[in-house]
Amino acid sequence: MDRYEFVENKHKVAVGDRLRNYCNLVADVWDYLERTGFRFHGVVRDWSAVFFNGLYYAVHHFIDEQPQEDCIPPDSWVAWHHIFRRDSVPGALFSFLEEIGFRLYVPVQAFVDAWLDDGRDWHYMSPKHKFQIWCFHPSCSLLVELYMQKQIPPYGAKKVPIPFPQDRFQPCLDFIVEVMESPRERGRVIEGESLDLLEKVDDELLAITRARIKKIYDEHSWIGLLNSGGVDSRLVLQLMIEHAIKNPDPSKRIMVISADTLVENPGVKKIIHELRDALCKSFPWIEYHIVEPKEDNTLLVCIIGKGYQAPSVTFKYCVRRLKIEPAREFLEAVFLAEGPEDTCLVMGTRDNESTERNRSLNKHFGEDFYGHHPVGNIRTASPIRDWTKQEVVTYLAFNRAPWKGARNTELLAFYGNAAGSECPLGAAVVNDNEAMMQCGKSARMGCYLCTISNDKSMGNLIKTFPEYEKYYRFRAILKAIGQDIRYGGMTGFQRIGKSKIGSGIGDLTIDCRTHLLQAMARLQIEWRKNEILTAYQMVLQRETLEGFPVTERFREAIYALLDFRPGFRGVLCHPIFDPFGTGVDQVTPEDAKAIQRILTQESLVG
């Protein structure tokens, strides 16, 4: 295919008429653009302005801050005047930027590859192709993008030009006005939600809770315990097992269900797997299931393979794919297909966790002891609803778990170092809407790649577990270039079906995904081989076949994460050596050793 179709589409991009703020240098740039005939098409996300003068230009502004260095690709060692004539519109703009003190920098990118390739690869004709040049100055920095098509403005900007804002000439204050924080804006500290230990748990509360556990145990033959790896779900698990040990019943089937999103906080993941091993060794009659998302729905596959932007408050595609769907599929396959009617899912949710959690539990349970899960109307119960976190950690600290290994003290020490709370979703959720609202809001320790919440737990854990720093750094890179359009990581056009392009922010560029892959290799971020191959196969199916450029840098970056190196490509590929349809014959370490052994033998014979 060598043609692209631009289509009309609706989008939700809000377009403004001015930047959030200006500085004198930026005002000079805008003055130049207006004076030299550029037309203004609006501002997207406060800091990205779109202009037109023969071509569309997107100018991304970093005012009173500088872009993260590890989010900027390396130098291409190609100067802008090697590509654009100085008397052209882009050349005149770049010359002006240098005259007023900006240092211009052309990073490695698909556009430069196309220029060096001299147009031999038709994929470089993609309208999603753009030229990027960074402009650095001590007071501010800019990323200027040039789009090689004239049909629609990028980033969902207005199709019809609008007047330049005149208030940009007002100088910015060079001092900071301190604004008093209102009580509403301060984080509310909920009584009893610290990790401080009490002298003991109230006897009456403990007796009531044990009675609830007994009621659940007596009234159901199948009991599912949802364990997120946190202290609340650990308490419910321990209370239920303690009761089952004292009241053995071979007819009861007890299973523990946890979720591994494959990007879990490494400490939480370790806790879950150690607990599974401890329970299986100590109590063979307890089943432990860890549900995972499908390979084509994991977070890294969605980002690298499908080009999805990093999840955000308004784009929480990860919640459904990583947690809701795997849990639902397991419940449907096990509880609905095999389980009897007297089945109950037991959750470690508490009213005191947050106002939202209290409201949700009241809506779900009301005055009833049991609620019902959206999957098959399975019964649900939350026996520790009225506990505080202090009471939870006090019980775990003073009552040794009945299994060997995976001790409570280790769990409490980990959460003390993190000073965060567990992800409230665990392996299942009360309902889908609540899951979407809660994830990234009340959860302060869940996925290490969570770009929805401002998770401080990983930063706190680095002091005790310095090996976690790589996850912290990679998340910062992903959050920046995967969410902030100022880094130029989005195409600027919405993908609408096969080779159809509309107005919008768009998916991640191949250059952006390459940068993420290189960061993963540099920081040694683990990624399972099957996921890597799935992501690469998606790129070949979605991008290459539709004509969007897939660079050699992208291929080399994704190969670097595999335990084999690429062999022959293209027509020499064979299904035996290329079972995943990646277009590359895979040379594994075993192959390399065999080849070296044969070469050594031949040299000896010679």
LUMFILUM-523570 format. One record per residue: x, y, z of N, C-alpha, C in turn; residue in one letter. Coordinates in steps of 0.05 Angstrom, whole numbers, plus 5000, padded with zeros to 4 digits. Layout:
% LUMFILUM-523570
XYZXYZXYZA;...
//
This chain:
% LUMFILUM-523570
501749765000500050005000501850255000M;501250444983502850684981501150934982D;498650914992496951144994495751155022R;495251395031494151435058491651605055Y;489651535071487151675068486651845094E;486152095090485452275112482452285115F;481452235139478552215143477752415165V;475252495163474152665184473552495209E;474152595232473552445256473152645279N;471852545300471352695324473552625344K;474452825359476452785380475752965403H;477052905426476453045450478753235459K;480453305440482753475446481753765450V;482453875473481654145479483854335468A;483054535453484954715440484554995451V;486755115462486655375473487755585454G;487755835463488756055446491356185456D;492556065477495056175487496355955504R;499055995508500455815526499655885555L;500255695573499655745601501355985611R;503756005601505556225609507556275587N;508756515587510756595568513156705582Y;515456695569517756845578518557035556C;520457205561521157405541522257275515N;523857065519524956935495522856805478L;520956665491518756545476517056755463V;516656985476515157205464516557295438A;519257305439520757385415520257175392D;520156925399519756715379516956745367V;514956785383512256815373511957075356W;513357275365513357525349514557475321D;516657325320517857255294515857095277Y;514556895289512656735274510456905262L;509357085278507157255268508157445247E;510557555251511657755232512257625205R;513057375204513957245179511757085166T;509257115174506957005160506056735169G;506956635192505856385203503056425212F;501356225208498556235218498456055243R;496856155262496656025288494155855289F;494455605297492155415298491555325327H;492655445347491855385374493955245390G;493355225416495155095436493754845447V;495254625448494254375459495854305484V;494354225505495554145530497354365542R;496554605540497854835553500554925541D;502154745530504854815523505554755494W;503854645479504454565451502754725431S;504054895415502655065396503154965368A;501054995351501154905323500955145305V;502755155285502855375265502855255237F;502455435217502555345189503855565173F;505855475156507055655137508255475115N;506455385097507355195077507254915087G;507954875112507854615126506754665154L;505854455167504954485195507454465213Y;507454635233509554635253508254605281Y;509454435297508654415325511054505342A;510554695359512654805377511954735405V;513554565418513054485445514854645464H;513754755485515154935502515754825530H;518254855539519054795566519955065578F;518255195593518755455604519155425634I;521255545644522055535673522655245681D;523255075662524154805668525554705643E;527054485647528454365625527454075621Q;527453975596526553705592528553505605P;527453275612529153065624531252975603Q;533752965612535852895593535552605583E;534752425600534552145591532052095574D;530552305568528252275550528852385522C;531252485518532052605493533852405478I;533152335453534752145438537652255433P;539452075426542252165421542452335396P;544752465393545252645371545552485345D;544252585323544552455297547152535283S;548352755293550752875281550152975253W;547553045249546753175224545753455231V;546853655218546053935224543553995207A;541954175218539454245204539854355177W;542054505173542554625147543554425126H;544054175135544653965115542053875102H;539853915115537253825105535654055093I;535654285106534054515097535854745088F;535054865066536555105057536055335076R;538055505079537855725098535755925090R;535255945064533256145054530456025053D;530155775062527455655063526055745088S;523455695090521955775114522955645139V;523355375138524555245162527355345168P;528955375146531755465150531855745162G;530155925154530056195165529256185195A;527356015201526555985229528855885247L;530155675237532355565253534655765255F;535155915234537256125236536556335257S;534056415257533156605277533556505306F;532756245310533056135336535956125345L;537756075327540656075334541556365340E;540456555325541256835329540556935357E;538256845368537356945394538356775417I;540156585411541556445432540956155436G;539156035420538455755423540655585411F;541255355424543055155413541254935401R;541554895375539854705360541154435358L;539454235361540453955363538553775348Y;539553625329537953445313538353155323V;536353035337536752765347536452555325P;537252305331536752085313533752055311V;532752005287529951985282529451865254Q;526951775250526251645224526551845201A;526052095206526252295184529052315174F;531052315192533852325184534552075169V;533551845178533951595164532951615135D;530551735132529451765105531151945088A;532152155100533852345085536452215076W;537652055094540051905087539451685067L;537051575069536351355051535651465023D;535251725021534751854995532151754982D;530251685000527551604989527351334977G;529251154983529050894971526950714984R;526350775009524350615024521650765025D;519650665012517050805010515750845037W;516550685057515350725083515851005094H;517951125086518651395096516851615085Y;514951535067513151735056510651765075M;510651625097508351645115507751925124S;505252005124504552275134505052305164P;505452075178506052095206509052165210K;510452175188513352245189513652535196H;515452605213515952885221518852925227K;519753175223522453245230522453385257F;524353295274524453415301527153545306Q;527153775319529653905326529354035353I;531153975371531054095398532554355398W;531454545414532654815416533054875445C;535554885454536154915482537155195489F;536155295512537055555522536855545552H;538655685567538455665596535755745608P;534255915595531756005606529355845598S;529555705575527355535565528455355543C;526855155536527554985514525154935497S;525554875471523454825452524054565437L;521954425430522154215410520354305387L;521654335363520154415339519854175321V;517354135312516753905295515554015268E;516553905246515553975220514153725208L;511653765199510153555187510153585156Y;510553365142510853375113508253345098M;506053395111503453385097501953645104Q;499953705087498553965090495553925094K;494653675097491753625098490453715124Q;491553625147490253685172492453765192I;491853955211493754025231494253805251P;496653775261497153555281496053625308P;495853415325495053435353492253535357Y;490553515337487753595340487453895341G;489354045331489154335331486954435313A;486154685315483954795300484654795270K;482754725253483154725224483355005213K;481755185225481755465216483555625234V;485355785222487255945239485756135257P;486956205279485856395298487956615303I;487156845314489057065319491156985339P;493557095335495657055355494857195381F;495457085404494857215430496657465433P;495457685441496957925444498257955472Q;497157815492498257845519500857695523D;501857565502504457425505506757625509R;506357875503508458075505508858165534F;506958095551507258175579509458005592Q;511458135603513757975615512757815639P;513957575642513357405665514757505689C;513557475712514857545737517257365742L;519457475752521757315757521957235786D;519757255801519657155828517156985831F;517156825851514956635856513056745878I;510556755872508556835892507656585906V;508056575932507256345948504256355953E;502956135946500056115949499455935973V;497856035992497155876015495455636007M;496155416018494655166012492055166029E;489855116016487355096030487054836044S;485454826065485154566080484054346061P;482454426042481254226024483454096007R;485554246001487654145983489653965999E;489753986025491553826040490553536041R;492453346041491653076044490553016071G;488152906072486852856098487952596110R;488852616135489852386149487552246163V;487052006156484851856168485751716193I;484251756214484951646240485151336238E;487351236249487650946250488950826225G;489750996205490750896180493850916178E;495150936201498050936201499050646206S;501650606204502750336209503650306238L;502950486255503650466284502150236297D;503650096314502449866328500849956353L;498649816358497149856382498149656403L;497249686428497949486448496749216441E;494249216431492948966424490449036407K;489448836393486948876378484648836398V;482649006395480348996413479148706413D;478648596436477648326438474948296425D;473248486429470548476417470648476387E;472348656376472648666347473648406336L;475548286349476748026340474647806342L;473047806363470947596366468847626344A;468047866338466047916317467147826290I;469647886285470947816259471147516257T;471947376278472147086277469446956273R;467347086283464646976278463847016249A;464747236237464247276208465747066192R;468247006199469746806185468446536187I;467446466211466046216215463546196198K;462046416196459546426180460246366151K;462346496141463146456113463946166109I;465546056127466545786125464345576126Y;462445616144460345426148458345426125D;457945656112455745676093456645636064E;459245576060460145536032462045306030H;461845156008463644936003466045015987S;465845235971468045345957468545625967W;471045685975471745945986474246045971I;473946285959476146405945477146645961G;479746645967480946865982482647035964L;481847285960483247465942485547595956L;487947545946490447645959491947825940N;492248085948493748275932496648295939S;497448155960500148175970500548385992G;498248496001498348706021497548606049G;497448786068496948716095493948646100V;492148786086489348736091488548456081D;489348386057488648126046490247906061S;492547966072494047776088492547706114R;491347916126489847866151487447676146L;485947736124483647566118484547276113V;486747246098487746986092488546836117L;489946966135490846836160488546766177Q;486546936180484246876197482746636186L;482346616160480946396148482446136151M;485046136147486645896149486745806178I;486945996197486945926225484345776232E;482145876222479545756227479345476214H;480445456190480245196176481944986189A;484245066201485944876215484544766240I;483044946254481644856278479144706272K;478044746248475544616240475844486213N;477444276211478044146185475444026173P;475244056147472843946133473843886105D;474143626099475143546072473343636049P;470843696055469043766033469444056025S;470944216040471444496034473644516013K;473344695994475444755975476245045978R;478645085988479645355993481845425973I;481445645959483545725940484146025944M;486746085941487646365942488146455914V;487246705908487446815881488947075882I;491147095867492647345865492947425836S;493547675832493947775804496847865801A;498047785779500747885771500348025745D;500648285745500348445721502748425702T;504848285712507448265698509048515699L;507948725711509448965717509049045746V;508648845763508248885791510649005804E;510249155826512449235843513948985850N;516648975845518148725849517948615877P;517748795897517448705924514848565929G;512648675918509948555921509848295906V;511048285883511148025867512647815883K;514847885895516347695911514647595935K;513247775948511547705971509447505962I;508147555939505947375930507047105923I;509347085910510446825902511546675926H;512746815945513646675969511346575986E;509146725987506846636002505646385988L;505546385962504446155948506145905954R;508745935953510545705959510145605987D;509945796006509645726034507045576039A;504845676028502245556032502145276019L;503245245995503144985982504744775997C;506944856010508544666025507244606052K;506144806064504944766091502244636090S;500644716071497844626069497144536041F;497744296033497244196006494344215998P;492544226017489644246011488744526003W;490544716004489944985995491045025967I;489345125949490145185922491045475920E;493045525904493845805900494045855870Y;492646055861492546125832493446415829H;495346455810496246725803495346775774I;493546965771492447025744494247235731V;494547215705496147405689494647495665E;495247725654493947815629494947655606P;493447655584494247525560496647675548K;498347525533500747655523500147895505E;497947885490497448105472496048345487D;495748315514494448535529496248635552N;498748535553500448635575501148925570T;501949065590502449355588504649415568L;506849275569509049335551508449255522L;506849045518505948975491504149195480V;502349305497500549515488502149765480C;504249825495505850065490507750025467I;509249815467511249775445509949655420I;508249465423507049335400504749485387G;502949595404500649735393501050045393K;503150135406503650425405501850585423G;500550455443498850605461500450805478Y;499251035484500551215502500651095530Q;502451195547502551095574499951155588A;498950975604496351015618496351275633P;494051405634493651655648491051655662S;490451865677487851885692485551865673V;485751965649483551965629483751735609T;485851575611486251355592487351105607F;485550985623486350755640485750485627K;486850455603486350205589487749975603Y;489750025620491249815633489549665654C;487749805667486249685689484649445679V;483249485657481549275646483349045635R;485449105621487048905608488748745628R;489848885648491648755667490348625691L;488048725699486848635724483948525720K;482248685708479448605707479048355690I;480048365665479548145647480847885656E;483447885665484547625675483047515698P;482147685717480647585740477947475732A;476647615714474047525705474247255690R;476247235673476546985658477046745677E;478646795698479146585717476646505732F;475146715741472746655756470646505739L;470446585714468546455696469446165691E;472046125687473045855681472945665704A;473445765728473545595752470945595768V;470145835777467845845795465245795781F;464845915757462345875743462145605729L;464345525717464245275701464245025720A;465645045742465944805759464744845787E;464645085796463945135824460945095830G;460345025854457545005863456345275868P;453745285874452445535880453445655906E;454145485925455045595951458045655950D;458645865934461445955930461646245940T;463846315952464146585963467046685958C;467246935949469747065946470147255970L;472347215984472847376009474947576003V;474347836009476148056002477148186028M;479448316026480648456048480248756046G;477848836039477249126036476149236062T;476749496067475949626092474649896087R;472749966103471450226101473350456105D;475250416123476950636132479250696112N;479550536091481750586072481550866060E;479150946052478751206040475751266038S;475151516033472251586030471051446007T;472551425984471551285961471050995966E;472850865981472550585987470150546005R;469750716025467450696043464850716027N;464750916009462350955993461850705975R;463950595963463650365946462650125960S;463850075984463049836000460149866009L;459350106017456650146026454650096003N;455450175979453750135956453649845949K;455849705952456049415944454549235964H;455149285990453949106010451449216023F;451349486026449149596041449049496069G;446749416079446549296105446848996105E;447248886082447548596079450348496086D;450548256095453148136101454548056075F;453047956056454147866030453448066008Y;455348095990454848235965454948035942G;454848135917454947955894456848065873H;458647895864460647975844459247995817H;460148185799458848205773459147955756P;461147785761461447545746459647325758V;457547255745455847035753454447075779G;454447325789453047375814454147215838N;456747165837458047005858458047175884I;457547035906457447175932460147295939R;460147525952462647645962462247715991T;464447736005464347806034466947956041A;466648146059468948296069468848306099S;470048106112469748076142471348276158P;473148436146474648626162473948916154I;471548956146470649226137471149436158R;470649376183470749576204473449586219D;475549456207478149476219479649726209W;481449826226483250036217485949906209T;487650056196490249946188491949886212K;491750056233493249996257492449736270Q;489849666269488949416280489949186263E;489949226236490849016218493748946223V;495549146224498349096227498948996255V;497449086275497848986302497348686304T;495148596292494548306293496748156279Y;497548246255499648096240502348096255L;502948316269505448326284505548146308A;503248116322503247966347502247676344F;501447596319500447336315501847206291N;503547016298505146876277503346726258R;503946746232502346596212502646296216A;500646146211500745856215502345696194P;503345836174504945696154507945756158W;509645596146512545636148513545806125K;515146006132516146186111514146416106G;514946606089513246836083512146956108A;513847036126512947136153511647406151R;509947456171508547716172510547936177N;512547886193514448096199515848196174T;516448016155517648106130515748286114E;513248206114511248366100510948646112L;510848656139510548916153513049086149L;515448966149517849116144517949236116A;516949086097516949186069515049416067F;512649396078510749616076511549856093Y;513049806114514050026129516150186113G;517850036098519850176081518450326059N;516250216048514950346026513150576035A;512150556060510350756071508050816052A;507050596039504850626021502650436028G;500550426013498350236017498150055994S;496949825998496749625977494749705955E;495049595932493149645910490449525919C;488249675919485749585929484349385911P;485349345887483949165868484448875874L;487048805879487748535883487148365858G;486148135862485647955839482847995827A;481148135840478448185830477348445841A;475248535830474148795838471148765843V;470148965858467248965864465749015838V;466549215823465349275797467249425780N;466749425754468649535735469049835739D;466849975743467050265746468850345770N;468450195792470050255816473050195810E;473549985795476249915789477650145774A;476250245754477350465738477850715754M;476050765774476351005790478550975811M;478750735823480550695845483450665837Q;483950525814486750475806488250725800C;490450765814492051005810491151235827G;488951195842487951405859488451345888K;487251135898487851055925490050855927S;490750725905492950535905495550675904A;497250635924499850775924502150575921R;501550325918503650135912502449905896M;502849915871501849705853503849645832G;503249715807505049665785507449855786C;509849745781512149925782512150115758Y;510650045737510450225714507950395714L;506650415738504150575739504750865734C;503550965712503951245705501351405711T;499551285725497051415732497351575759I;498551435779498751565805501551665809S;501851845828504451945837505451765859N;506151525852507051325871509751395883D;509851435909512351505923513651265936K;512151035936513150805950515750695938S;515950695911518350595898520750765905M;520451025906522551205914523451155943G;521551095960522151035988523650765990N;522850575974523950305975526850295966L;527650485949530350495938532450505961I;531750645982533550676005534350396016K;532350216017532849946028533549746006T;532349785982532749605960533849765936F;536449825936537449995914537149865886P;536649605885536249475859533649555846E;531849685861529349775850529550045835Y;531850175837532150435825531650425795E;532450205782532050195753529150215745K;527350095761524550115755523550395759Y;524550525780523750805785524550985763Y;526950945752527951115731526451065705R;525950805699524550745674521650855674F;520350835697517650945699517651245693R;519651385703519851675699520151735669A;521751575655522051605626519451555611I;518151335618515651255605513451475610L;513351565635511251765641511752025626K;514252095622514952345607514252325578A;515652135564515352125535512851975526I;511551825545509151685538506651835544G;506852055559504452215565504752505557Q;507152625560507552905555508152945525D;506353075510506753105481509053285475I;510053435495512353615489514853465481R;515053215488517453055480517152945452Y;514952995439514652905411514252605408G;513452475429513252175427510752085413G;508752255410506252175396506352265367M;504952125350505052185321503752445315T;501752525331500252775325497852735307G;497352475299495052415283493752155294F;491152145293489751915304489651695283Q;490251445292490151215274487251115273R;486051115250483251035247483150805226I;483250565236483250345217485750325201G;485750165181488150105165488750345147K;491050465151492150685135490250925133S;488450955152486751185153487751365176K;487851625171488951805190487052035195I;486652095221484852315229486252495248G;484752685258485852885276485852785305S;487952845319488152755347491052755356G;491452655381494152635392495752415379I;494452185376495751965362497051765380G;498251555367499651345382502651415384D;504151245396507051295400508551245374L;510351425368512051395344513951155347T;514951065325517050865325519550965340I;520151215336522551335349522151335380D;519751395389519151395418519351105429C;518250915414518350635424521250535423R;522750625404525650545403527050655427T;526450905435527751025458527050865483H;524550785486523750625509525150355510L;525350225487526749965485529749995493L;530950205483533750255490534150315520Q;532150455531532250505560531950245576A;530150065566529849805580532349645579M;533749645556536249495554538449615572A;538549885572540550025588540149975618R;537549985627536949955655536549665663L;536549485643536249195648533449135660Q;531349245647528649195654527848925642I;526748745659526048485649523548495632E;523548335611521248305593521248025582W;519047885585519047605577519247575546R;520647375538521247335509518647325493K;516647175502514247145486512847415483N;512947585503511747855501513248025480E;515948005480517548155461516848075433I;516647815428516047715401513247795393L;511347785412508647865406508548165399T;509948325413510048615407511248665380A;513448525374514748565348512848475325Y;511548255329509648155309507448365304Q;506448485325504448695322505448935306M;507949015311509049235297509149165267V;510048925261510248845233507448845219L;505448755234502748735223501449005221Q;501849175241500449435242501949655228R;504549665231506049895220507149835193E;508749625190510049575165508049535142T;506049375147504149315125502549555117L;502249745136500649985130502350215119E;504950165118506750365106508050555125G;507650515151508950695170511750595175F;513650785178516450705179517250555204P;518550325200519750175222522750175218V;524150315234527050355229528750125238T;531150125228533149915236533749955265E;533750195275534250245304532250105321R;529650105312527649975328528149675328F;528849565305529349275304531749195321R;533849355319536249285336535649325365E;533949515372533249565401531649335412A;529849225396528249005406529748745406I;531648715387533348475387535148475412Y;535948705421537748725444536548615469A;533848595470532548485494532148185493L;532848065470532447775467535047635473L;534847375478537147205483538247085458D;537647205435538847115410539347365393F;540947335373541547555355540347495328R;539647705312538447655286540347525267P;539247335252540847205231540047325204G;539147165185538347265159535547385161F;535047585144532547715144531247695116R;528647755116527247765090526647505077G;527447475052526647235036527946985046V;530147005062531446765071530246645096L;528146785107526946695132525446425127C;525446255146524245995144522445955169H;520045835166518245805189519445645212P;521445475206522745325228524345515245I;525845695232527545885247526046135255F;523646175243522146415248519246345255D;518846195277516146095283514146305291P;515146545298513346755307512646955285F;513646905261513047085239514247365242G;516547385254517747645259519447745236T;519847575216521447655193524447635198G;525247485219528047455226528647165233V;530647055221531546785230532946825256D;532046665276533146705303535546525308Q;537746655315540146505322540346505352V;539846275364539846255393542646215403T;543146245429545846185440546745905433P;544945715433545645435426546545425397E;545145565379545945575351548745695348D;549245915363551846045361554145855370A;553645705391555645515401556145295380K;553945195368554244985348555745085323A;555145325315556545445292559545475298I;560145565322562945605330564345335332Q;562945125341564144865344564844755316R;563044795297563544695269565844845257I;565945115261568145265250570745185262L;570745125288573245035301574144775290T;572244585286572944325274574044355246Q;572844535230573744565203576644685202E;577144865221579844985222581944785230S;581144595248582944385256583544195233L;581444135218581743955195583444085174V;582944345170584544485149587444505157G;
//
